């Protein structure tokens, strides 16, 4: 399976699929998640990553799975990393 083309940051998914339709503010989300408004705002604005701890909180709050949040974060991280310049890496050759 290939990587998704330009995946959204999970914070964008949180905002567009959960917060906006439910009419939940960043402040209310922070309160529900036991987090600061600043941290939830950073996630929603794509400046902070979804950690394993936050994935567990989101899963409990939204009745989703923590794996779904971490998978979204990993896809976004890989997409961002793939756009960066990297040194030329030679494949490891195992001895026969």
N, C-alpha and C positions, 0 to 999 in steps of 0.2 A: 504494500500500500504506500503510495507516494504521500509526501507532505502536502498539507492543504496550502493553497495559494494565499499568501498574506492573511493569516488568521487574525481574528480580532483579539485584543487584549481581554482577558477574562473580566476585568473591571467594566469594560464596555458591555459585555454580555450581562453582567450583573445589573448594570443600569438599565439597559434597553429591554431585557426580558423579564426583570423582576421589579426593580424599584419604580420605574416610570409607570408600567401598567398597574401596579398596586397602589400608586400614589404615595410611596414611601420616600421620605427625604433622606439625605445622607445622614443627617443628625439622628433621625429615628432608627435608621439601619445600624448606626454605630452603637446606639443604646441597646438595641436588640442583640447585637453581636458581642457586647461587652468590650467594645473597642473605642478608640477616640474618633471624633469626627474628622480630625486631620488625617488619620490613617485611612479611613474608609474613603475619604475624598481623594487621597493619593492613589488608592486602588482604582476607583471609578475613573480617574483621569489618566490611568495608564502609567503612573509614575512609581507605583509600588507593586510588587509581585504578590501573588497568592501563595502564602506559605502553607505547609502541611497543617499547621495549627489553624490558620484561617479557613482552609478547605474543610476541616472538621466542623468549625463553627457554621460556615455557610451551609454545609450539608444538613446539619441539625435544624437550622432555621428554615431552609427552603425545601426540605424533604428531597434533597438530591443526594449524590454520592460525593465523598471527598475526592475520589479518583477522577470524577468528571472535571472538577475545578483544577486539579493538578495536571491533567492531560491538556486542558486548554492553556495553562500557563507554560507547560513544556513546549507545546506547539508554537506559541508566540515567541518564547525564548529562542528556540531553534531557528525560526524564521529570521529573527533579528540577528542572531549570530552568523547565519549563512550569508548575510549581506556585508559582513565585515571582512576586511583583508586578513588573510591568515598566511602563515609561513607555508612553504611547500613541504608537505609531509610525504615521506616515502613509506610504503606499506612494509610492515614487519614480515620478514621471511623466516619461518621456523626451520630449524635444522632437520634434515631428513633422518 
